[in-house]
Amino acid sequence: IPISSIYSDRSTLTFFFTESWLNATVSDAMLDPRGLYTSYRCDRIGRTGGGVAVFTHRSIHTKRVDLPSKYNLLECIILDFIRSGINLRMLLFYRPPCNNNPMMSQVCNCTEENVSCKFRAVALGDFNLNEINWLNSIVNGDGDQSFFFNTVSDLGFI
């Protein structure tokens, strides 16, 4: 589906997608036929589903942060949005619904490593952590959910 089919005006500057289901058979030109956006993709390799994608309007200055190979389990894009006096780092994740401690460790470690005092940071995505009650700061789930909750709490996200 082209991006242009999901927006009705030109005021949308950035799109964030989780579970994009994109792969090598889907080109950026198919998604943005008018070429208005810079695309950043992390397609799932070797099986269907998953993946993340970000499309930023070409008027927005962004730079992708390269992830080291130690984060090979992650479906993640990290972008720096740079504007005079305002530096923003956006971290987009997709974590499939599973109890996978190595993947959660990578999510938390990657988040910790990519939050710095040079940038304001926003972490978003689909983490499939349905047992966290964010309003009351209560974790009813497994160790992965506690690990994530404690990490983002320690980093000041909540």
C-alpha positions, 0 to 999 in steps of 0.5 A: 500500500503506498504511503500516500494512501494513508494520509490526506494532506502534506502535513504528515512528516514522519510515519513509524510502522511496526510489523511492516511485513516488508521484504526485498520484493517491496521497493521503496518506490512502491511505497512512496511513488512520488518520492516525498519521503526518505525510507528507513527499513529493517525487514525481517529476514528468513521468515514472514511478518515483523519488521519496522519501517520509518518514512520521514519527509525529505524536508526533515534532516535525519541520520540513521544510527548504525547498530552493531552486530551484537544486536542481531536479534533486533528489529529496530531503527534508530534515527537522529532528527537534527534541527538547529538547537533541537536534537531528538533520537527516536528508537523504533522496535518490534518484539514478537510475542514470545518469551525470549530473554536474549531478545529482551536483553538486546532491546534493553541494552540497545536502548541504554546504549542509545540514550545520551545527554546529547539527544532527547530520546523517545522509544516506541514500538510494539514490544508485546508486553501486555502484562505491564500496567503503565498507569499504575507502574505494576508488572504482572508478567514474566521476567522479560516484562520486569526487565523492560519496565525496570530499564525504561524506568531507570532511564527516565522514560516513565 
